[in-house]
């Protein structure tokens, strides 16, 4: 009986590892293709009407470099996982570096697209305006930003910092935020999300201290936001909207 129980546990563990390996392989392949597509879309594509050009055209010149480096690392990790005899660099695929990063990336990969589905509900159905009206007396005098920026902060904390930046970008391009407000919100309130923070803290084997660590991190974020909006260079940013031809880029 004991041997049968151990055999079942080993089979379950093997199946779980196989599923994780397949998921990580899909993510690595996606990262690799994204790196190649970013270089082509930014530098090589001549058809300015194509979807790939429009998707990558607004990226800075550094974006494809980072994407390409990530795609190379992802390819090496993928070959390491699928080819037993592959000679791979230890500093990329070791358990403490590559495998850990790959595991974290897989856990948070779905946060942004899933959260992105709900962004139109926040922006187009009055929720952000309602919360903005309530939070205006607090956010404007304390952090020098509109009350609706509280929604950006909540979205960043609950889902992902990238979602907070995406909401800020959309609000700026609509002319709702000025350049100064968009810069303050994107760089001050889009702190690391609860889920991602927990994954990092768990990876460091400090999950029993999650609440005090995250509370301190959130408090530090708010304190930095309070002081930085009153200091250069944030203090000298122009209060111009996108309609005044003042374009804000997140890079």
N, C-alpha and C positions, 0 to 999 in steps of 0.2 A: 504493500500500500504506500509506504514511504517513497519507494522508488517511482511509483506511478505519479504521485503528487509532485515530486521534483521534476519528472519528465514534462508534466503539463505546464509547470511554471517556466521551465526552459523554453518550451514551445511558444508560450505567450510572450515571453521576453524577446524571443527571436522574431516573432511576427511584429511586435511593436518596433523593434529596431529596424526591421525591413520597411515598415511604413514611414518611419522617420527618415530613413535613407532616401526613399522615393520622393518624399516631400522636399527634402533638402536638394535633391538632384534637380527637381523642377525649378526651385528657386535659383539655383546656380546657373541653370540654362537660361533663365529669364534675365539674370544679371549680365550674363555674357552677351546675349543678343542686344540688350539695351546699350551696352558699351559700344558695340559695333554700329548700331543704328544711330547713336548720338554723334559719332565721328562723321558718318556719312551725311546725316541730316544737317549738321552744322557747317561742314567744310567742303563736302564733295557734291552734294545734291544741287543740280542746276535748275530743276523744275520748281519754281517758287510757288506753284499752285498745288504741289503734291502735299499729302497729309504729313509725311515724315518731315518735310522741310518746315511746315507750319508748326509742328510739334516741338522741334528743337531749335528753331530760328531765334527765339527770344532768350535762349540760354547764353550765359557769358562764355568767353573763350576758354575758361578754365573748366567748365562743366564736363565737356567731352574727355578732358584729361583724367578727371576723377572717375568718370564712368568707365573709361578704358582700363584704368588701373584696377578698379573693382572687378571688371569683367575678367581680367587676367587672373586675379586671385581666385575668383569663382571657378574659372576653368581648371586651375590647379587643384582646388579642393574637390571638384567633381571627378577629375581623373584619379585623385587619391582615394576616393570612395568607391570607384568602380573598377580600377585596375590594381590588383594586389602588387604587381611588380613595378609600378610606376615610381621612379626616383624623384621625390618631391622635396622642395626646400622645407626644412623643419620649422623655420620661423613663420611659415604661412599655415601649415597644416597641423601643427602641434595641438594637443588637447587644450592648452592654456591660451591659444591665440585663435587660429583659424577655426577649429571645431567649435569653440565657444562663441565666436562671432557669428558663425553660420547658424548655430542653434538659436541665438538671440534674434537674428534677422528673420528666421522662419516663424518665430513666435509673434513677431510684430508686423509681418509682411501684409497681413490682411486688414490691419487697423485703418490705414489710409483709404483704400478703396471703399470699404464698408462705411466708414465715417463720411466719405465724400457723397454717398447716396443721400445722406440726411442734410447736407449743407443747403440745398435749395429750400427745404422746409424752414430752416433758420432765417434765411435771407429774404424769402419772398412771401411769407405769411404773417408778418407782423410780430413774430416772437422777439426778434432782435430789437425792434423798436420799443416794445413793451418793457423789456428788461433794461434797455438803454434809458428810458424815462425814469425808471426806479433808481438806477445806479448813478445817474448824472450828478446829483448833489455830492456823492462821494468821490467818483472817479475824476471829475474835472478839477476840483481844488487840490486834491491829494496827489494825483498822478499826471495832471495836465493833459488828459485824454478824454474823449467823449464817454458817456455812460455805456454806450453799446459795446465798448471795448471789453466790458465784463464778459460778454458772450465769447469773445475770442479767447480770453483767459480760461473760461470754463471748458471750452472745446479743447484747448491745448492740454489742460490737466486731465480731463476725462478720457479723451481719445488719443490724440497725438499732437505734438508740437507743429508738425507739418500741416495739420488741419487748421490750426490757429493762423499760421502764415497764409494759407490758402484763402481763408475768410478775409483776412486783412487785405490781401491783394485784390480780391473781388470788390471789397468796399472802397478801396482807393481808386480803382479803375472806374468805378461808378461815380466818382467825385464826392463821395460821402466823407472820406477821410482826407485830410491834407497830407502833404509830404511829411511834415513834422509828426503828425499824429500817427501815420502809418509806420514811420521809422521807430517811434517810441513803442508802439504796440507790438510790432514784429520782433523787436529785439529785447523787450522787457517782460512781456507777459506770456510769451510762448515757451513756457518752461517744459521740462520733460514730463510726460504723461505718467499717470499712476501705474498703469500696466507695465510700461517700459521700465520705470523706476524700480518696480518690484522685481522684474526679471533681472535687472542689473544687481540689485541688492541680494537677491537669491543666489546669483552666480558667485558673488563674493562671500557666500555662506553667512550672511548677516540678516537673514529674513526675520529673525526674532526681534531685531531692532528696527523693523521697517517703519513703524509709525513715528518714532522720534526722529529718525533720519529724514523721512519725507517731510515731516512738519518743519524741521529746521531748514531744509532746502527751500520749502515754500516761503518761510519767513524771510530768509535771506533774499529770495527773488523779489519779494515785495519791498524790502528795505532798499535794495539796489535800484528798483524802479523809482522809488520816492526820491532818491538823491540824484540819479543820473538824468532825470528830466529837467533838473535845475542846473546842470553842468554842461560845459562844451564837450563835444560838438553838438549835442542834442539841442542845447539852448539856442544855437544860431541857425538851425534849420528853418527854411522859409515855410510859412503856412500857406502853401499854394496847393490847389487841387489839380488833378490830372487834366481838367479842362483848360488850365492855364499853361499847358505844355510843359509841365514839370513832371517828368516820368520817374517813377520810383522802381528800382530794380533790386531784387533780393540777392545780390551778389556783389 
